[in-house]
Amino acid sequence: MASAGLRILIFAKQKQPDLKIYIVKPQEAIVDTLQKTGFYQSVYIVDRETEELKG
Amino acid sequence: MEQQRFPGTLDALEPIRKYVEATARSAGLDHKAVYKVCLAVDEIATNIVVHGYEEAGLQGDLKIGASVEDDNLVIQLEDQGKAYDPNLHLIPDAGDLSAPFESRKIGGLGIFLALDGVDDIQYKTTGKANIHRFIIRLPHEREPEE
């Protein structure tokens, strides 16, 4: 995940503070980026996309 | 060092990424290291196109090449845009990185990720060109077991 993707997460959360951001089954490298940049605590990492997430 | 040349536009990012991925794999890097090198070069190349060329009102190329020097893979990226040394960029500190989304600044993470993805980024500008050299220490081959 590049910085452009991280910027989108920040932008979305700042536009809609109540938004919950789920990341479904990310690769290890994505999790690594999320941890290093401090995003890990602000998103929900899940193993699969549930019907609830599909809305 | 043999170089490939691409126009200094966002369309160049995909072929550059493929070049870096193939080069890093053939140099023996593992999956995670390949990902990080690709990310590092992608972040810097994006900055060159967006800030060095587009925002500066300049046009030019991106030239990329690679070599193995001592025990390092060296990927060299050259442009003729506005000069900017990534090592002089103020990277986020621990406080910035632990801030909640609501108070985060949009931007500033690209160079942080680039510097994190490789062992070193050397930069110089000659007046005619800016040269980034991404240095990646290669894994030592394991000694054959007896």
N, CA and C atoms of all chains as a GROMACS GRO file, in nm:
protein
  603
    1MET      N    1   0.085  -0.119   0.000
    1MET     CA    2   0.000   0.000   0.000
    1MET      C    3   0.088   0.124   0.000
    2ALA      N    4   0.069   0.206  -0.101
    2ALA     CA    5   0.151   0.327  -0.114
    2ALA      C    6   0.089   0.441  -0.034
    3SER      N    7   0.161   0.552  -0.029
    3SER     CA    8   0.112   0.667   0.048
    3SER      C    9  -0.018   0.722  -0.011
    4ALA      N   10  -0.039   0.702  -0.141
    4ALA     CA   11  -0.164   0.749  -0.202
    4ALA      C   12  -0.284   0.676  -0.139
    5GLY      N   13  -0.269   0.547  -0.113
    5GLY     CA   14  -0.375   0.471  -0.048
    5GLY      C   15  -0.398   0.515   0.095
    6LEU      N   16  -0.289   0.543   0.164
    6LEU     CA   17  -0.301   0.590   0.303
    6LEU      C   18  -0.370   0.725   0.309
    7ARG      N   19  -0.339   0.810   0.212
    7ARG     CA   20  -0.404   0.942   0.208
    7ARG      C   21  -0.554   0.930   0.190
    8ILE      N   22  -0.595   0.832   0.111
    8ILE     CA   23  -0.739   0.812   0.090
    8ILE      C   24  -0.807   0.771   0.221
    9LEU      N   25  -0.739   0.687   0.299
    9LEU     CA   26  -0.796   0.646   0.428
    9LEU      C   27  -0.812   0.767   0.520
   10ILE      N   28  -0.709   0.851   0.526
   10ILE     CA   29  -0.717   0.971   0.612
   10ILE      C   30  -0.829   1.063   0.564
   11PHE      N   31  -0.832   1.084   0.432
   11PHE     CA   32  -0.931   1.174   0.374
   11PHE      C   33  -1.073   1.125   0.405
   12ALA      N   34  -1.094   0.994   0.387
   12ALA     CA   35  -1.227   0.938   0.410
   12ALA      C   36  -1.269   0.954   0.556
   13LYS      N   37  -1.176   0.929   0.647
   13LYS     CA   38  -1.207   0.936   0.790
   13LYS      C   39  -1.231   1.081   0.834
   14GLN      N   40  -1.158   1.174   0.774
   14GLN     CA   41  -1.176   1.314   0.811
   14GLN      C   42  -1.306   1.370   0.753
   15LYS      N   43  -1.348   1.318   0.638
   15LYS     CA   44  -1.475   1.361   0.580
   15LYS      C   45  -1.592   1.302   0.655
   16GLN      N   46  -1.572   1.180   0.705
   16GLN     CA   47  -1.681   1.109   0.771
   16GLN      C   48  -1.627   1.044   0.899
   17PRO      N   49  -1.620   1.120   1.007
   17PRO     CA   50  -1.553   1.072   1.130
   17PRO      C   51  -1.610   0.942   1.186
   18ASP      N   52  -1.737   0.915   1.164
   18ASP     CA   53  -1.796   0.792   1.218
   18ASP      C   54  -1.766   0.668   1.133
   19LEU      N   55  -1.700   0.690   1.022
   19LEU     CA   56  -1.673   0.580   0.929
   19LEU      C   57  -1.583   0.475   0.994
   20LYS      N   58  -1.622   0.348   0.978
   20LYS     CA   59  -1.535   0.238   1.021
   20LYS      C   60  -1.468   0.182   0.896
   21ILE      N   61  -1.338   0.170   0.900
   21ILE     CA   62  -1.264   0.123   0.782
   21ILE      C   63  -1.220  -0.021   0.807
   22TYR      N   64  -1.267  -0.111   0.721
   22TYR     CA   65  -1.231  -0.253   0.730
   22TYR      C   66  -1.134  -0.287   0.617
   23ILE      N   67  -1.032  -0.360   0.649
   23ILE     CA   68  -0.941  -0.409   0.546
   23ILE      C   69  -0.948  -0.561   0.550
   24VAL      N   70  -0.989  -0.618   0.437
   24VAL     CA   71  -1.018  -0.761   0.433
   24VAL      C   72  -0.897  -0.840   0.386
   25LYS      N   73  -0.852  -0.929   0.472
   25LYS     CA   74  -0.746  -1.025   0.440
   25LYS      C   75  -0.626  -0.960   0.370
   26PRO      N   76  -0.564  -0.863   0.434
   26PRO     CA   77  -0.450  -0.797   0.367
   26PRO      C   78  -0.327  -0.887   0.365
   27GLN      N   79  -0.242  -0.863   0.267
   27GLN     CA   80  -0.113  -0.932   0.263
   27GLN      C   81  -0.027  -0.884   0.380
   28GLU      N   82   0.071  -0.964   0.415
   28GLU     CA   83   0.159  -0.932   0.527
   28GLU      C   84   0.226  -0.794   0.506
   29ALA      N   85   0.265  -0.766   0.382
   29ALA     CA   86   0.334  -0.639   0.355
   29ALA      C   87   0.242  -0.519   0.378
   30ILE      N   88   0.113  -0.538   0.352
   30ILE     CA   89   0.017  -0.430   0.376
   30ILE      C   90   0.004  -0.406   0.526
   31VAL      N   91  -0.006  -0.515   0.602
   31VAL     CA   92  -0.015  -0.503   0.748
   31VAL      C   93   0.109  -0.434   0.801
   32ASP      N   94   0.224  -0.468   0.746
   32ASP     CA   95   0.351  -0.408   0.786
   32ASP      C   96   0.347  -0.256   0.765
   33THR      N   97   0.298  -0.215   0.649
   33THR     CA   98   0.287  -0.071   0.620
   33THR      C   99   0.190  -0.004   0.717
   34LEU      N  100   0.079  -0.068   0.743
   34LEU     CA  101  -0.020  -0.011   0.835
   34LEU      C  102   0.038   0.004   0.976
   35GLN      N  103   0.118  -0.093   1.017
   35GLN     CA  104   0.179  -0.086   1.150
   35GLN      C  105   0.284   0.025   1.156
   36LYS      N  106   0.369   0.030   1.056
   36LYS     CA  107   0.477   0.130   1.058
   36LYS      C  108   0.425   0.273   1.054
   37THR      N  109   0.314   0.292   0.988
   37THR     CA  110   0.261   0.428   0.972
   37THR      C  111   0.158   0.463   1.079
   38GLY      N  112   0.133   0.368   1.171
   38GLY     CA  113   0.040   0.395   1.280
   38GLY      C  114  -0.106   0.385   1.242
   39PHE      N  115  -0.134   0.330   1.125
   39PHE     CA  116  -0.273   0.318   1.081
   39PHE      C  117  -0.340   0.193   1.138
   40TYR      N  118  -0.258   0.101   1.185
   40TYR     CA  119  -0.309  -0.030   1.224
   40TYR      C  120  -0.416  -0.021   1.332
   41GLN      N  121  -0.398   0.074   1.426
   41GLN     CA  122  -0.492   0.086   1.537
   41GLN      C  123  -0.623   0.154   1.496
   42SER      N  124  -0.624   0.213   1.379
   42SER     CA  125  -0.740   0.292   1.338
   42SER      C  126  -0.827   0.223   1.234
   43VAL      N  127  -0.789   0.103   1.196
   43VAL     CA  128  -0.871   0.028   1.099
   43VAL      C  129  -0.901  -0.110   1.157
   44TYR      N  130  -0.997  -0.174   1.097
   44TYR     CA  131  -1.033  -0.310   1.138
   44TYR      C  132  -0.980  -0.408   1.035
   45ILE      N  133  -0.896  -0.498   1.081
   45ILE     CA  134  -0.842  -0.602   0.992
   45ILE      C  135  -0.930  -0.726   1.010
   46VAL      N  136  -0.988  -0.775   0.902
   46VAL     CA  137  -1.074  -0.893   0.913
   46VAL      C  138  -1.031  -0.998   0.810
   47ASP      N  139  -1.069  -1.122   0.836
   47ASP     CA  140  -1.028  -1.232   0.748
   47ASP      C  141  -1.118  -1.250   0.627
   48ARG      N  142  -1.243  -1.206   0.642
   48ARG     CA  143  -1.333  -1.225   0.527
   48ARG      C  144  -1.439  -1.116   0.526
   49GLU      N  145  -1.494  -1.095   0.410
   49GLU     CA  146  -1.596  -0.994   0.392
   49GLU      C  147  -1.732  -1.055   0.428
   50THR      N  148  -1.793  -1.003   0.533
   50THR     CA  149  -1.922  -1.057   0.576
   50THR      C  150  -2.036  -0.982   0.507
   51GLU      N  151  -2.157  -1.036   0.520
   51GLU     CA  152  -2.274  -0.968   0.462
   51GLU      C  153  -2.293  -0.830   0.524
   52GLU      N  154  -2.258  -0.820   0.654
   52GLU     CA  155  -2.270  -0.689   0.722
   52GLU      C  156  -2.180  -0.585   0.657
   53LEU      N  157  -2.058  -0.626   0.621
   53LEU     CA  158  -1.964  -0.533   0.559
   53LEU      C  159  -2.010  -0.491   0.420
   54LYS      N  160  -2.076  -0.584   0.350
   54LYS     CA  161  -2.122  -0.552   0.215
   54LYS      C  162  -2.233  -0.448   0.219
   55GLY      N  163  -2.295  -0.435   0.338
   55GLY     CA  164  -2.399  -0.335   0.356
   55GLY      C  165  -2.527  -0.374   0.288
   56MET      N  166   2.592   0.104  -1.673
   56MET     CA  167   2.456   0.065  -1.633
   56MET      C  168   2.359   0.092  -1.748
   57GLU      N  169   2.297  -0.013  -1.796
   57GLU     CA  170   2.199   0.004  -1.904
   57GLU      C  171   2.071   0.063  -1.846
   58GLN      N  172   2.017   0.164  -1.914
   58GLN     CA  173   1.899   0.232  -1.860
   58GLN      C  174   1.780   0.220  -1.953
   59GLN      N  175   1.662   0.221  -1.893
   59GLN     CA  176   1.539   0.230  -1.972
   59GLN      C  177   1.482   0.369  -1.953
   60ARG      N  178   1.423   0.424  -2.058
   60ARG     CA  179   1.374   0.560  -2.053
   60ARG      C  180   1.221   0.561  -2.069
   61PHE      N  181   1.157   0.638  -1.983
   61PHE     CA  182   1.012   0.653  -1.990
   61PHE      C  183   0.978   0.802  -1.984
   62PRO      N  184   0.866   0.842  -2.044
   62PRO     CA  185   0.825   0.983  -2.030
   62PRO      C  186   0.792   1.012  -1.884
   63GLY      N  187   0.818   1.135  -1.841
   63GLY     CA  188   0.797   1.170  -1.700
   63GLY      C  189   0.653   1.199  -1.667
   64THR      N  190   0.570   1.099  -1.685
   64THR     CA  191   0.426   1.110  -1.655
   64THR      C  192   0.385   0.992  -1.567
   65LEU      N  193   0.263   1.002  -1.514
   65LEU     CA  194   0.215   0.894  -1.425
   65LEU      C  195   0.204   0.760  -1.499
   66ASP      N  196   0.190   0.764  -1.632
   66ASP     CA  197   0.184   0.639  -1.709
   66ASP      C  198   0.314   0.560  -1.699
   67ALA      N  199   0.420   0.625  -1.659
   67ALA     CA  200   0.550   0.556  -1.650
   67ALA      C  201   0.559   0.469  -1.525
   68LEU      N  202   0.470   0.493  -1.427
   68LEU     CA  203   0.486   0.423  -1.298
   68LEU      C  204   0.470   0.272  -1.311
   69GLU      N  205   0.377   0.228  -1.394
   69GLU     CA  206   0.353   0.084  -1.407
   69GLU      C  207   0.474   0.012  -1.471
   70PRO      N  208   0.523   0.059  -1.586
   70PRO     CA  209   0.642  -0.010  -1.640
   70PRO      C  210   0.765   0.001  -1.549
   71ILE      N  211   0.777   0.110  -1.477
   71ILE     CA  212   0.890   0.122  -1.384
   71ILE      C  213   0.875   0.018  -1.273
   72ARG      N  214   0.752   0.002  -1.224
   72ARG     CA  215   0.729  -0.095  -1.118
   72ARG      C  216   0.763  -0.237  -1.166
   73LYS      N  217   0.723  -0.266  -1.290
   73LYS     CA  218   0.752  -0.400  -1.343
   73LYS      C  219   0.903  -0.420  -1.358
   74TYR      N  220   0.971  -0.316  -1.401
   74TYR     CA  221   1.116  -0.325  -1.414
   74TYR      C  222   1.181  -0.352  -1.278
   75VAL      N  223   1.139  -0.276  -1.178
   75VAL     CA  224   1.198  -0.290  -1.044
   75VAL      C  225   1.168  -0.428  -0.987
   76GLU      N  226   1.044  -0.473  -1.005
   76GLU     CA  227   1.006  -0.605  -0.952
   76GLU      C  228   1.091  -0.715  -1.015
   77ALA      N  229   1.104  -0.711  -1.148
   77ALA     CA  230   1.182  -0.814  -1.217
   77ALA      C  231   1.329  -0.808  -1.175
   78THR      N  232   1.381  -0.687  -1.162
   78THR     CA  233   1.522  -0.671  -1.124
   78THR      C  234   1.546  -0.722  -0.982
   79ALA      N  235   1.457  -0.686  -0.891
   79ALA     CA  236   1.474  -0.727  -0.751
   79ALA      C  237   1.462  -0.878  -0.736
   80ARG      N  238   1.368  -0.937  -0.808
   80ARG     CA  239   1.352  -1.084  -0.802
   80ARG      C  240   1.477  -1.153  -0.856
   81SER      N  241   1.525  -1.106  -0.969
   81SER     CA  242   1.642  -1.173  -1.028
   81SER      C  243   1.767  -1.154  -0.943
   82ALA      N  244   1.767  -1.050  -0.859
   82ALA     CA  245   1.881  -1.029  -0.768
   82ALA      C  246   1.872  -1.118  -0.645
   83GLY      N  247   1.760  -1.188  -0.628
   83GLY     CA  248   1.748  -1.284  -0.518
   83GLY      C  249   1.675  -1.234  -0.396
   84LEU      N  250   1.609  -1.119  -0.406
   84LEU     CA  251   1.535  -1.069  -0.291
   84LEU      C  252   1.408  -1.152  -0.269
   85ASP      N  253   1.366  -1.164  -0.143
   85ASP     CA  254   1.243  -1.238  -0.116
   85ASP      C  255   1.120  -1.150  -0.143
   86HIS      N  256   1.004  -1.211  -0.131
   86HIS     CA  257   0.879  -1.144  -0.169
   86HIS      C  258   0.860  -1.012  -0.096
   87LYS      N  259   0.885  -1.012   0.035
   87LYS     CA  260   0.862  -0.891   0.114
   87LYS      C  261   0.961  -0.781   0.075
   88ALA      N  262   1.086  -0.819   0.053
   88ALA     CA  263   1.187  -0.720   0.015
   88ALA      C  264   1.157  -0.662  -0.123
   89VAL      N  265   1.109  -0.747  -0.213
   89VAL     CA  266   1.072  -0.699  -0.347
   89VAL      C  267   0.960  -0.596  -0.336
   90TYR      N  268   0.861  -0.628  -0.254
   90TYR     CA  269   0.749  -0.535  -0.234
   90TYR      C  270   0.799  -0.400  -0.183
   91LYS      N  271   0.889  -0.404  -0.086
   91LYS     CA  272   0.936  -0.279  -0.024
   91LYS      C  273   1.020  -0.196  -0.121
   92VAL      N  274   1.100  -0.262  -0.202
   92VAL     CA  275   1.180  -0.190  -0.302
   92VAL      C  276   1.087  -0.126  -0.406
   93CYS      N  277   0.990  -0.202  -0.451
   93CYS     CA  278   0.893  -0.148  -0.549
   93CYS      C  279   0.822  -0.026  -0.491
   94LEU      N  280   0.783  -0.037  -0.365
   94LEU     CA  281   0.712   0.074  -0.300
   94LEU      C  282   0.803   0.197  -0.290
   95ALA      N  283   0.929   0.176  -0.253
   95ALA     CA  284   1.023   0.287  -0.238
   95ALA      C  285   1.042   0.361  -0.372
   96VAL      N  286   1.067   0.285  -0.476
   96VAL     CA  287   1.090   0.348  -0.607
   96VAL      C  288   0.961   0.415  -0.656
   97ASP      N  289   0.849   0.350  -0.633
   97ASP     CA  290   0.720   0.406  -0.676
   97ASP      C  291   0.691   0.540  -0.608
   98GLU      N  292   0.719   0.548  -0.479
   98GLU     CA  293   0.694   0.672  -0.406
   98GLU      C  294   0.780   0.787  -0.460
   99ILE      N  295   0.908   0.758  -0.483
   99ILE     CA  296   0.997   0.863  -0.532
   99ILE      C  297   0.962   0.900  -0.677
  100ALA      N  298   0.934   0.799  -0.759
  100ALA     CA  299   0.898   0.828  -0.899
  100ALA      C  300   0.769   0.911  -0.906
  101THR      N  301   0.674   0.879  -0.819
  101THR     CA  302   0.549   0.957  -0.814
  101THR      C  303   0.578   1.102  -0.777
  102ASN      N  304   0.664   1.122  -0.677
  102ASN     CA  305   0.700   1.259  -0.637
  102ASN      C  306   0.768   1.334  -0.751
  103ILE      N  307   0.855   1.265  -0.824
  103ILE     CA  308   0.924   1.330  -0.936
  103ILE      C  309   0.822   1.378  -1.039
  104VAL      N  310   0.729   1.288  -1.074
  104VAL     CA  311   0.630   1.324  -1.177
  104VAL      C  312   0.541   1.438  -1.128
  105VAL      N  313   0.487   1.422  -1.007
  105VAL     CA  314   0.387   1.519  -0.958
  105VAL      C  315   0.452   1.652  -0.919
  106HIS      N  316   0.557   1.646  -0.839
  106HIS     CA  317   0.618   1.770  -0.788
  106HIS      C  318   0.733   1.820  -0.877
  107GLY      N  319   0.815   1.726  -0.924
  107GLY     CA  320   0.933   1.766  -1.000
  107GLY      C  321   0.903   1.810  -1.141
  108TYR      N  322   0.800   1.749  -1.200
  108TYR     CA  323   0.762   1.785  -1.337
  108TYR      C  324   0.632   1.866  -1.342
  109GLU      N  325   0.521   1.804  -1.304
  109GLU     CA  326   0.390   1.867  -1.326
  109GLU      C  327   0.376   2.000  -1.252
  110GLU      N  328   0.396   2.000  -1.121
  110GLU     CA  329   0.377   2.122  -1.042
  110GLU      C  330   0.481   2.229  -1.074
  111ALA      N  331   0.598   2.184  -1.120
  111ALA     CA  332   0.705   2.279  -1.154
  111ALA      C  333   0.692   2.330  -1.297
  112GLY      N  334   0.595   2.276  -1.372
  112GLY     CA  335   0.577   2.318  -1.511
  112GLY      C  336   0.690   2.271  -1.601
  113LEU      N  337   0.750   2.158  -1.567
  113LEU     CA  338   0.862   2.106  -1.645
  113LEU      C  339   0.823   1.975  -1.713
  114GLN      N  340   0.898   1.941  -1.815
  114GLN     CA  341   0.878   1.814  -1.883
  114GLN      C  342   1.012   1.743  -1.896
  115GLY      N  343   1.007   1.612  -1.899
  115GLY     CA  344   1.132   1.538  -1.913
  115GLY      C  345   1.106   1.389  -1.902
  116ASP      N  346   1.212   1.316  -1.884
  116ASP     CA  347   1.203   1.170  -1.881
  116ASP      C  348   1.232   1.117  -1.741
  117LEU      N  349   1.202   0.990  -1.727
  117LEU     CA  350   1.249   0.912  -1.612
  117LEU      C  351   1.335   0.800  -1.670
  118LYS      N  352   1.458   0.794  -1.627
  118LYS     CA  353   1.546   0.687  -1.673
  118LYS      C  354   1.577   0.597  -1.554
  119ILE      N  355   1.567   0.468  -1.577
  119ILE     CA  356   1.591   0.375  -1.466
  119ILE      C  357   1.688   0.266  -1.510
  120GLY      N  358   1.776   0.231  -1.421
  120GLY     CA  359   1.873   0.126  -1.447
  120GLY      C  360   1.910   0.057  -1.316
  121ALA      N  361   1.979  -0.052  -1.327
  121ALA     CA  362   2.016  -0.126  -1.206
  121ALA      C  363   2.149  -0.195  -1.226
  122SER      N  364   2.218  -0.216  -1.115
  122SER     CA  365   2.345  -0.288  -1.119
  122SER      C  366   2.367  -0.352  -0.982
  123VAL      N  367   2.458  -0.446  -0.980
  123VAL     CA  368   2.499  -0.503  -0.851
  123VAL      C  369   2.639  -0.451  -0.823
  124GLU      N  370   2.653  -0.381  -0.711
  124GLU     CA  371   2.781  -0.323  -0.673
  124GLU      C  372   2.818  -0.378  -0.535
  125ASP      N  373   2.930  -0.446  -0.528
  125ASP     CA  374   2.970  -0.518  -0.407
  125ASP      C  375   2.856  -0.614  -0.369
  126ASP      N  376   2.802  -0.599  -0.250
  126ASP     CA  377   2.693  -0.689  -0.211
  126ASP      C  378   2.559  -0.617  -0.214
  127ASN      N  379   2.551  -0.514  -0.297
  127ASN     CA  380   2.428  -0.434  -0.300
  127ASN      C  381   2.365  -0.435  -0.438
  128LEU      N  382   2.232  -0.437  -0.437
  128LEU     CA  383   2.158  -0.405  -0.559
  128LEU      C  384   2.139  -0.254  -0.559
  129VAL      N  385   2.176  -0.191  -0.669
  129VAL     CA  386   2.163  -0.046  -0.682
  129VAL      C  387   2.067  -0.016  -0.796
  130ILE      N  388   1.959   0.051  -0.762
  130ILE     CA  389   1.863   0.092  -0.865
  130ILE      C  390   1.874   0.244  -0.877
  131GLN      N  391   1.897   0.288  -0.999
  131GLN     CA  392   1.920   0.431  -1.020
  131GLN      C  393   1.805   0.491  -1.101
  132LEU      N  394   1.753   0.600  -1.049
  132LEU     CA  395   1.641   0.669  -1.114
  132LEU      C  396   1.686   0.812  -1.143
  133GLU      N  397   1.673   0.853  -1.268
  133GLU     CA  398   1.726   0.983  -1.310
  133GLU      C  399   1.615   1.066  -1.374
  134ASP      N  400   1.613   1.195  -1.343
  134ASP     CA  401   1.512   1.284  -1.402
  134ASP      C  402   1.572   1.422  -1.425
  135GLN      N  403   1.495   1.504  -1.494
  135GLN     CA  404   1.541   1.642  -1.520
  135GLN      C  405   1.443   1.743  -1.463
  136GLY      N  406   1.368   1.701  -1.362
  136GLY     CA  407   1.270   1.789  -1.301
  136GLY      C  408   1.330   1.878  -1.195
  137LYS      N  409   1.242   1.941  -1.117
  137LYS     CA  410   1.287   2.027  -1.007
  137LYS      C  411   1.360   1.940  -0.904
  138ALA      N  412   1.474   1.987  -0.860
  138ALA     CA  413   1.556   1.908  -0.768
  138ALA      C  414   1.491   1.900  -0.629
  139TYR      N  415   1.499   1.781  -0.570
  139TYR     CA  416   1.451   1.766  -0.431
  139TYR      C  417   1.520   1.645  -0.368
  140ASP      N  418   1.593   1.670  -0.262
  140ASP     CA  419   1.664   1.562  -0.193
  140ASP      C  420   1.571   1.499  -0.088
  141PRO      N  421   1.533   1.373  -0.107
  141PRO     CA  422   1.440   1.312  -0.011
  141PRO      C  423   1.499   1.299   0.129
  142ASN      N  424   1.630   1.299   0.138
  142ASN     CA  425   1.693   1.287   0.270
  142ASN      C  426   1.678   1.415   0.353
  143LEU      N  427   1.640   1.525   0.288
  143LEU     CA  428   1.619   1.650   0.360
  143LEU      C  429   1.472   1.668   0.400
  144HIS      N  430   1.390   1.574   0.360
  144HIS     CA  431   1.247   1.580   0.390
  144HIS      C  432   1.225   1.551   0.539
  145LEU      N  433   1.138   1.629   0.598
  145LEU     CA  434   1.106   1.608   0.739
  145LEU      C  435   1.010   1.489   0.749
  146ILE      N  436   1.062   1.379   0.800
  146ILE     CA  437   0.976   1.259   0.807
  146ILE      C  438   0.895   1.261   0.936
  147PRO      N  439   0.779   1.196   0.935
  147PRO     CA  440   0.695   1.196   1.055
  147PRO      C  441   0.767   1.134   1.174
  148ASP      N  442   0.747   1.193   1.292
  148ASP     CA  443   0.806   1.134   1.412
  148ASP      C  444   0.703   1.043   1.480
  149ALA      N  445   0.742   0.989   1.594
  149ALA     CA  446   0.655   0.893   1.664
  149ALA      C  447   0.520   0.956   1.698
  150GLY      N  448   0.523   1.084   1.734
  150GLY     CA  449   0.398   1.152   1.767
  150GLY      C  450   0.306   1.164   1.648
  151ASP      N  451   0.365   1.197   1.532
  151ASP     CA  452   0.285   1.207   1.409
  151ASP      C  453   0.223   1.071   1.374
  152LEU      N  454   0.306   0.967   1.390
  152LEU     CA  455   0.262   0.834   1.346
  152LEU      C  456   0.159   0.771   1.439
  153SER      N  457   0.150   0.823   1.561
  153SER     CA  458   0.052   0.766   1.654
  153SER      C  459  -0.073   0.854   1.664
  154ALA      N  460  -0.076   0.963   1.589
  154ALA     CA  461  -0.192   1.053   1.594
  154ALA      C  462  -0.314   0.985   1.532
  155PRO      N  463  -0.432   1.013   1.585
  155PRO     CA  464  -0.553   0.955   1.526
  155PRO      C  465  -0.579   1.014   1.387
  156PHE      N  466  -0.657   0.940   1.308
  156PHE     CA  467  -0.690   0.984   1.172
  156PHE      C  468  -0.737   1.130   1.168
  157GLU      N  469  -0.820   1.165   1.268
  157GLU     CA  470  -0.887   1.294   1.265
  157GLU      C  471  -0.788   1.411   1.263
  158SER      N  472  -0.671   1.391   1.324
  158SER     CA  473  -0.576   1.502   1.332
  158SER      C  474  -0.453   1.480   1.244
  159ARG      N  475  -0.461   1.380   1.158
  159ARG     CA  476  -0.347   1.351   1.070
  159ARG      C  477  -0.340   1.450   0.955
  160LYS      N  478  -0.217   1.484   0.917
  160LYS     CA  479  -0.200   1.564   0.797
  160LYS      C  480  -0.210   1.470   0.676
  161ILE      N  481  -0.274   1.518   0.571
  161ILE     CA  482  -0.281   1.438   0.449
  161ILE      C  483  -0.152   1.461   0.372
  162GLY      N  484  -0.070   1.360   0.363
  162GLY     CA  485   0.058   1.374   0.295
  162GLY      C  486   0.174   1.357   0.391
  163GLY      N  487   0.293   1.343   0.335
  163GLY     CA  488   0.413   1.334   0.417
  163GLY      C  489   0.460   1.192   0.443
  164LEU      N  490   0.383   1.094   0.400
  164LEU     CA  491   0.420   0.956   0.429
  164LEU      C  492   0.499   0.889   0.316
  165GLY      N  493   0.495   0.947   0.198
  165GLY     CA  494   0.559   0.883   0.082
  165GLY      C  495   0.708   0.864   0.100
  166ILE      N  496   0.777   0.970   0.138
  166ILE     CA  497   0.922   0.960   0.154
  166ILE      C  498   0.955   0.873   0.276
  167PHE      N  499   0.871   0.881   0.378
  167PHE     CA  500   0.889   0.792   0.494
  167PHE      C  501   0.888   0.645   0.449
  168LEU      N  502   0.791   0.608   0.367
  168LEU     CA  503   0.783   0.470   0.318
  168LEU      C  504   0.901   0.436   0.226
  169ALA      N  505   0.941   0.534   0.145
  169ALA     CA  506   1.053   0.511   0.054
  169ALA      C  507   1.182   0.483   0.133
  170LEU      N  508   1.208   0.566   0.233
  170LEU     CA  509   1.330   0.549   0.312
  170LEU      C  510   1.326   0.419   0.393
  171ASP      N  511   1.205   0.379   0.432
  171ASP     CA  512   1.189   0.256   0.509
  171ASP      C  513   1.208   0.132   0.422
  172GLY      N  514   1.184   0.147   0.292
  172GLY     CA  515   1.179   0.029   0.204
  172GLY      C  516   1.314  -0.021   0.157
  173VAL      N  517   1.417   0.061   0.168
  173VAL     CA  518   1.549   0.022   0.120
  173VAL      C  519   1.653   0.055   0.229
  174ASP      N  520   1.775   0.012   0.209
  174ASP     CA  521   1.877   0.038   0.310
  174ASP      C  522   1.928   0.181   0.305
  175ASP      N  523   1.926   0.241   0.186
  175ASP     CA  524   1.971   0.380   0.175
  175ASP      C  525   1.917   0.438   0.043
  176ILE      N  526   1.896   0.567   0.044
  176ILE     CA  527   1.867   0.639  -0.080
  176ILE      C  528   1.972   0.750  -0.092
  177GLN      N  529   2.056   0.738  -0.193
  177GLN     CA  530   2.157   0.842  -0.217
  177GLN      C  531   2.102   0.935  -0.325
  178TYR      N  532   2.129   1.062  -0.305
  178TYR     CA  533   2.074   1.160  -0.399
  178TYR      C  534   2.182   1.259  -0.439
  179LYS      N  535   2.183   1.293  -0.565
  179LYS     CA  536   2.268   1.405  -0.608
  179LYS      C  537   2.202   1.472  -0.727
  180THR      N  538   2.231   1.600  -0.742
  180THR     CA  539   2.182   1.673  -0.858
  180THR      C  540   2.302   1.734  -0.927
  181THR      N  541   2.304   1.722  -1.059
  181THR     CA  542   2.420   1.769  -1.135
  181THR      C  543   2.393   1.903  -1.202
  182GLY      N  544   2.273   1.954  -1.185
  182GLY     CA  545   2.234   2.073  -1.257
  182GLY      C  546   2.156   2.037  -1.383
  183LYS      N  547   2.195   1.928  -1.447
  183LYS     CA  548   2.122   1.881  -1.565
  183LYS      C  549   2.027   1.766  -1.530
  184ALA      N  550   2.059   1.695  -1.425
  184ALA     CA  551   1.978   1.579  -1.388
  184ALA      C  552   1.982   1.558  -1.237
  185ASN      N  553   1.875   1.497  -1.188
  185ASN     CA  554   1.868   1.455  -1.048
  185ASN      C  555   1.880   1.302  -1.047
  186ILE      N  556   1.962   1.251  -0.959
  186ILE     CA  557   1.985   1.106  -0.957
  186ILE      C  558   1.957   1.051  -0.817
  187HIS      N  559   1.862   0.958  -0.812
  187HIS     CA  560   1.835   0.883  -0.689
  187HIS      C  561   1.897   0.744  -0.705
  188ARG      N  562   1.971   0.703  -0.606
  188ARG     CA  563   2.026   0.566  -0.606
  188ARG      C  564   1.970   0.492  -0.485
  189PHE      N  565   1.892   0.389  -0.513
  189PHE     CA  566   1.832   0.308  -0.407
  189PHE      C  567   1.928   0.192  -0.379
  190ILE      N  568   1.973   0.182  -0.256
  190ILE     CA  569   2.072   0.080  -0.220
  190ILE      C  570   2.002  -0.029  -0.137
  191ILE      N  571   2.015  -0.152  -0.184
  191ILE     CA  572   1.954  -0.265  -0.113
  191ILE      C  573   2.061  -0.372  -0.091
  192ARG      N  574   2.088  -0.400   0.034
  192ARG     CA  575   2.185  -0.506   0.064
  192ARG      C  576   2.129  -0.641   0.022
  193LEU      N  577   2.208  -0.715  -0.053
  193LEU     CA  578   2.162  -0.846  -0.099
  193LEU      C  579   2.184  -0.951   0.008
  194PRO      N  580   2.092  -1.047   0.014
  194PRO     CA  581   2.110  -1.154   0.113
  194PRO      C  582   2.230  -1.240   0.074
  195HIS      N  583   2.306  -1.278   0.177
  195HIS     CA  584   2.421  -1.366   0.149
  195HIS      C  585   2.370  -1.505   0.118
  196GLU      N  586   2.435  -1.566   0.020
  196GLU     CA  587   2.398  -1.705  -0.010
  196GLU      C  588   2.441  -1.793   0.106
  197ARG      N  589   2.356  -1.890   0.134
  197ARG     CA  590   2.387  -1.980   0.246
  197ARG      C  591   2.500  -2.073   0.206
  198GLU      N  592   2.589  -2.096   0.301
  198GLU     CA  593   2.697  -2.191   0.276
  198GLU      C  594   2.636  -2.330   0.258
  199PRO      N  595   2.688  -2.405   0.163
  199PRO     CA  596   2.636  -2.542   0.147
  199PRO      C  597   2.659  -2.625   0.273
  200GLU      N  598   2.557  -2.700   0.309
  200GLU     CA  599   2.569  -2.781   0.429
  200GLU      C  600   2.652  -2.904   0.401
  201GLU      N  601   2.734  -2.943   0.499
  201GLU     CA  602   2.818  -3.061   0.479
  201GLU      C  603   2.742  -3.186   0.518
   0.00000   0.00000   0.00000
